[in-house]
Amino acid sequence: MTTLILKLADADNKSIRGTMLQDGSQVFSVYDFIHKTCAYKDQGACARKQFQRLVSDSSEFKDEIVSLCQNHRIPGSRGLETPTMTLRGLQRLLLILGSKVAAEFRALVEGTFTRVMAGDTSLIQVIEGNAASNAPINKAYRAALEKEPVDPVLDEICKKRKLEHEETLFELEVAERKMRIDEGKQRMKTQALENTETLIGILTSLRPDKPLDERTKLQIEDQAKNILLTGENNMITNGNSQGISVSMLAVAMGYNCTDAQRTEIGKITAKKYRDKYNDEPPKHPQYVKGNVIQVNSYTERDRGMMEAAIKEYMENKKAK
């Protein structure tokens, strides 16, 4: 058998005696491990008592501890066979000992898990360094991993963290893209308003002695409203930017109405609106034959009602 020394820390007094078995397995003294990690001050009696408590019939860890232990004689030792464990067994034993472990070792274990869960990238350097290292402890861990492969729990954790990280990056990218789009729309809206102000200035400078006519004022007002409310920058050419008009809807339905007919249809539509909503139709300013007047204002929700009024009037007129 080959004598092994496992250093839990840089200090020599933290070394654990071990041996390599004929099949290449590396095992280490359980007594030494308990003695060093629990920082007992005696010569090993406390460690032995602690181990006996762990394997007693009253211990909840008895079966697990027994399954992890192998009795072997450590080379150079004057005693008989002693309980030994592989490195993975010692790691499990460390968790079972719990609060009995000295703070130095608890901090080491807890710190390692914390760094893994937090995705500390410096841990990758530690792992790569250990993989390239020929230090005895690194060789021992690699040998233990080969003999007792670890379940891919850490791999699954890292994979999950990576997916969560990628999802977070995607959400951030979408949010940033939306922000850029909103900022672009705001810049376009600001530029459109500035263009409108420039237009007013140009029109005013062309005829400084005469104020803008009502139609132009209405067009500019509608344009400013469109920019502020919808972000669109469409100059109104007919002074009728609000909702749906009877005349335009009648043409779309295939009717060519006179002004008098449109007036009559408007009255029927207004009556239908009052009957349906028990209220007067809203109004908006419209440029008509050189004057700005208030006309009834209808929206898309009123299209069916307006079509019914147009059809009712035109069919009655046709029947007569």
Buried (B, 14 or more C-beta within 10 A) or exposed (E): BEEBEBBBEEEEEBBBBBBBBEEEBBBBBBBBBBBBBBEBEEEBEBBBEBBEEBBEEEBEBBEBBEEBBBEBBBEEBEEEEBBBBBBBBBBBBBEBBEEBBBEEBBEBBEEEEEBBEEBBEEEEEEEEEBEEEEEEBBBBBBBBEEBEEEEEEEEEEBEEBEEEEEEEEEEEEEEEEEEEEEEEEEEBBEEBBEEBEEBBEEEEEEEEEEEBBBBBBBBBBBBBBBBEEEEEBEEBEBBBBBBBBBBEBBEEEEBEBEEEBBEBBBEBBBEBBEEEEEEEBEEBBBBBEEEBEEBBBBEEEBBEBBBEBBBBBBEEEEEE
